[in-house]
Amino acid sequence: MLGRTSVLSDIDLVAQPGQVTAIVGPNGSGKTTLLRALTGEISAAGRITLDDLPVGPRHAAALASRRAVLPQATRLAFPFTAIEVVRLGHLAGPHAARTDLPARALERVGLGHMVHRFYQDLSGGEQQRAQLARVLAQVWEPRGTGGGANWLFLDEPVSSLDIGQQLVVMRIARDFAADGGGVICVLHDLNLAAIFADAMVVLRQGCVAAQGAPAQVMTSDLLSAVYDCPLRVSATPPGDAPFILPHAAGVM
């Protein structure tokens, strides 16, 4: 619920460690609301757990050691440098004693040369990557000390990035999952989701329209109905990852 408005209904979702789970759907379908509920930022009816740990404010400290959250947008009121922003996440996680991690996280996202630049002086895309470095520094190891998976929750992590940086970010997510962590991300780009996701959740008007592997759920009929426009799903040679082209724009 947001206020008195029910945004999501009948959501039944299990995300697996070792996988990238992409949440897709048109604007207003509930993608960000679902991610905020999964991270405990907003309350929700039903049951949400990270392994056996209930998600909610009572377990905030324990959750901070297991998962990091990249929101859709972040504003800072004070003139922090890029590395100070990363340290905000680093100090909240289980590796606060490893003082090398903030700089390594910035290097990982391609901002190693901007360690001491003020955050407000960075471009929109650079700010987005600095925030990604913050969440990476919080849960640097994909697997926790107890053997369970750590998690990244990413809300539109590539929205302000050029195509090269989009691929860098998605490979970071892919590598985190490949090393045993879990990733849940909201994406608008269906082609990126098809390439990098192991599982997809397609939302429509606050409900799950389909979920499963990309090749199973990304069909022309389903996506055309969900996005309310003609779409055709094809396969790129020589691979089998589907890609989506809009066919509504006719040639005049």
Protein Blocks (a to p, Z undefined) as FASTA:
>chain_A
ZZjacfbghiacdddehiacddeddehilpmmmmmmmnomaccehjddehjaccdfklmm
mmmmmoccddfbdcdfbdcdfklmmmmmmmmmmklmmmmlmmmmmmmnopmmmmmgcfkl
pcfklmmmmmmmmmmmmmmplbdfkopacddddehkllmpcfklmmmmmmmmmmmmmnop
acddddfblmlmmmmpmbdcddeehiafbgcdfklmmcfklmmmmnopacddddddfbfb
dcdddfkbccZZ
